[in-house]
Amino acid sequence: MLKIFTQCALILGASLSFATVAYGQGGITQPKQGKGGSVVKGAAGTEGSQGDSGLEHCGKPMGALAVVEPQDQILSYLRRYNLSSPVGLIRMMIQQSNCFIVVERGVGMQNLMQERALASTGQLRQESNMGGGQMVTADFVLTPSVVFSEDNAGGVGAGVASMFGRKAAVIGAVAGGLKFKEAQTSMLVADARSGVQVSAAEGSTRKADLRLGGLLFGGGAGAAGGGYGNTNEGKIIAAAFMDNYNKVVRVIRDDPSLQRNVGTLKQEAASGGAKKAGAVFSEGDVLQPKIANVRLLADAVDTAKVLATLGKNDELVVVGEEKNGYINVQTASASGWVRIVLVVKP
């Protein structure tokens, strides 16, 4: 009897010790293992967020960020643990933190483009204001990753049992149950314009330390851990992603050269409907008038001086920005402004 009691005490001690190591290092918020819910929870909207304890927060966004899906191999591994793509979880964290504007570049993008296709064919109601030139540009692209190691395919609980004998199997199952030996996550952030990686786990001049602390399972003994909200494996991965994201935020916040000029979430959301949809032209594009006798004006107003009257085959080169429904162009004889609705790419 004394021998069995000693074994049980050793098992409980090892489990508690591992739990302390697993969540006490690396700055990871401590989830209540097996108690329901994930460290990533709550909601976020244009008026703020709730349930975001443990996240880094910012007074204003530092840029617009798109989150891409992990590679198919990673998604396949996650499905083995009844976990779906972590993108939704990560996007909620980002919005809760108010450190970046989240832009849709995932599956929902197909639906956005479908609406624009309907608008271009005249299927949407009049005054819907749906079209080009209204989407927010992604300043950064974030790619999440998860790496698994399954040396103890029987689960962490089985490892406890193997150390202390078959009589410890029940206690091991309660204390453990994790099906992977090691789960390491990372987030790689690249500048969308240059393609340069600006924040990563390792090997970058701007490096975010994405350690999991003690979340590198080993030694056979394990801790209790509970999908992202209701399984032990998911809670561990969610906590790791939160730790990753917090460090990415610190990297970009500490380097003003990486921060981009965007409005608040509320401002950007409102400007989508307020900005007039139209053709999208870039500097250097070659355009032609849709009809003859298009006026080239000295300024972007209807009452400005007429510099030239353009023919339908005249070529115009975009040399400046859009303004009041006009675009700044250069012709063979003069530089001025033409109405956007009257020109087209040949």
N, C-alpha and C positions, 0 to 999 in steps of 0.2 A: 504493500500500500504506500509506504514511504517512497519507494522507487518511482511509482506511477505519479505521485504528487510532485516529486522533483522534476520528472520529465515535463509535466504540464507547466510548471513554473518556468522552466527553461524555454519552452515554446512560446509562452506568453511574453516573456522578457525579450526574446529575440524579435518577436513581431513588433512590440512596442518600440524597441530600439531602432528597427529598420524604418518604422513609420516616422520617427523623429528625424532620421537621416534623410529620408526621401523628401520630406516637406520642409525641413528646417534649413536647407541650403539653397543657394541660387535665387533667393528672393521670390519663391513661388508661393502664391496664396494657398493657405492650408484648407483643402476641401474636407468636409465631413464625410469620410469614406463610408459608402453604403447607406447614407442617411437620406438619400434622395436629392436630386438637383445637382447641378454642376457649379464650378466656380464662375463659369460664364453663364449669366442668366439675366433676366430683367427685360427691358425694352428701351428703345430710343426713337426719337422723332425730332421734328423741327423745334419743339419747345423744350428739349432737354432729354435726359435719360433717367432711368431708375434701375436699381439692382446691380450697379456696376462697381461694387466694392473691390479694391485690389488693382484697378486699372489706372494707368497714368492718364491725366487729364490735361487739356490745353485750353487756354483762354480763347484761341481762335484757330481755325484749321491752317495747316502748313502746306496745303496743296491738295489736289484731287488724286485719289488712288484707286486703281482697279485691282481686284483680286482674281487671279486666274486659277483654274482647276489644277489640282496636282496631276501628275502623270498617271496613266491608266494602271500601271503596276502598283502604285501606292493606293489608288482607289480599290483595287482588287484585294490588297491586304486588309484594308479597313473593313471591307464587306465580310471578311472572314470572322471579324469580331462584331458583326451586326452594327457597324458604324457606317454612316453615309459620308458624303464629302464634307470636309470641315469648312468649306468656303462660307456657308451661311453663318456659322458660328463666328468666324473671323471677321466677317463684314459687320456683324452686330457689335463686336468689341470695338471696331474702328469707329463706328458711329457713336457709340456710347462715350468714347474718350474725347470726342470733338477735336481730335488732332489732325484728321484728314476728312475731306469730302469723299464719300464712296460713290464711284460711278459704275454703272452697270456695263459689264463686258462679258458676262457669262451667258447662261441659257436664255435669260430674259432679253438679251440683245436681239435675238431672232424675232421676238414679238415687237420690239421697238421698230425694227426695220420693216416689219410687216405693215405697221401703221403708216410708215412713210411711203411704202409702196402703194397702199390704198389711197393715200392723199394724192400721189402723183398721177393716178389714173382717174381721179375725180370721184371716187366712191364715197369719200367722207363728206359730211355736211358742210355747207358754206360757213366761213368764219371759224373753222376748227383751229386755224393757225398751227398746222402740223406740216413740217418740212425741214429743209436744210438750214444749217447755221445756228442751231439752237442747243446742240449737245455740249456739255462741259468737256474740255480736253483732259485726259488723264495725264497728270504730271509724273506719276510713279506707277509701276506695275509690281505687285507683290506676289511671289510664288511660294506657297507653303509646301512643306515636305515632311514626311514621317518615315523613319527607318526602324524596322523591327528586327529583332534577333530572337530566335525561338529555340535556343539550345535546350530549354526545359519544356518540351512540347506538352508534358503532362500538367503544366500549370505550376504556379508558385506554391499553391497549397500542397501539391504532390512533393515539391522539394522539401517542405517542412516535414512531411511524413517520412521521407526517405532518411532525414537526419535523425529523427527521434523514434522511428519504429512505427509499426502499423497501428499501435494504440493511439498514436497522435494524429491519425488521418482526419478524424472529425474536427479536431481543433485546428488542424492545418487548413481544412476547407473553409472554416470560418475566418481564419486569419488571412488567408490568401485568396486564391481563385483567379489571379491574373494569369492569362494564357500566354503572355510573352515575357521573355527574360529581360529584354531591353527595348525601350521605346524612346527614340530621340527625335525631336522635331526641330525644324529650322524654318526661317522666313528669309527669302532673298528679295531685296528691293532694288529695282533698276529704274534709272531715269528714262522716261518714255521717249524723250526727244533724242538723246544721245545714245541710249542703249547701255550706258555705263552703270555697272552695279555699284550702288552707293551704300548699301548696308547688307551685311551677310554674317553667317555664323563664323566663318574662318576665311583666312586668306584674302582679306580686302584691306585697303588703306583706311577705310572707314568701317571699322568692324564692330558689330554688336555681339557681345558675349552671350550666346544663346544656350548656355549650359542648363542642364536640367537639375543641377544639384544632385540629390540622391536618387533621381528617377532613372538611374541606370541599374537595373535589377541584377543581382548577382549573389553568389554565395549559397544559393539554395533556399534560404529563409526569406519570407516576403511579408509585406504588410497588406492589410485589407485595402482595397482601393474601390467603386460600384460599377451602352451608348454614351454620349457626351454628357447626358444628364442622368442616366439610370443604369449604367454599367460601370464597373470598376475601371476597365480599360479606357472607356471614353472620358471618365473624369480625370484620369492621369494625363491623357493627351490634351484635354481642354486646359488643364492647369499649365502644361508645358507651353502651349500656344500663347496663353496669357503672358507668361514670363518672357517668351520670345518677343511678343508685340511691344511690351513695355520697354524692352531694351532697344528695339528699332526706333521707338518714339524718342528716346533719349539721344540716340545718335543724331537724328535729323534736327531735333530741337537745339542741340548744342552746336550745330553748324549752320549759321544763318544763310550761307551760300546755297544750301540745299532747299531752303524754304521758298515756296511759290506764292504768288499773290492771288488768292481766291477770297470770295466772300464767305459769310457764314452759311450754314446749311439752309437756314430759312431764306436768305437772300438768293442763293443759287437755285433753290427749288422754285421760288417765285419768278425768277427771271426766265425760266423755261417757258412759261405761258405769256410773259410780257414781251419777250423778244420776238420781233416779227420774223416769221419764217421766210426764207428766200433762197436764191441761188448762192452757192458757196464758191467764191473765187479766191485764189491765192496770188501773192505777188509773183509776177513773171508769167502768169497765164495769158494766152493770146485769145482775144475775143473778137466778135463781129456783131454789128447791129442786126437785130432781127428784121428790121424794116429800113427803108430809105428815109433820109431826112431826119435822122436822130441828132439832137443838138448836143454839142460839146460845150459845157458851161465853165465859167471861171471859178465858180464855187458850188457847193453842194446844196443849192437852193434854186427853186424854180425861177426866181426873179433875177438870177445872176446874169452877167454879160455872156452873150453867145460868142464863143471863140471860133466855132466852125460847124458846118452842117455835114454830117457823115452819110456816106453812101452804104448800101447794104453789103458791099464787098470790102469795105475799109477794114484794116486790121488795127486792133487796139491792144496795147500791152498794159496789164495791171501794174501800177507802180506805187500804189498806196492802199490805205484802208477803206473800208466801207463807212459811209457817214450819211445819215438821214435818207437812206434808200438810194444813195448814189455810190459809185465806185470811181476811184481816182485812176485815170488811164493816160497813156502817152500814145499819140497818133503820129503819123509821119510829119505833121506840120505843127502840132501844139500839144500841150499837156493840160488836162482839165478833168471835168467830172461828167459822167453820163449816168442816167437812171439804170439801176441794176436790171429791172424788169424788161429793159429794151435791148439787152445784149446777151449773147450766148457764146459758149465755146464752139468753135467750128467743128 
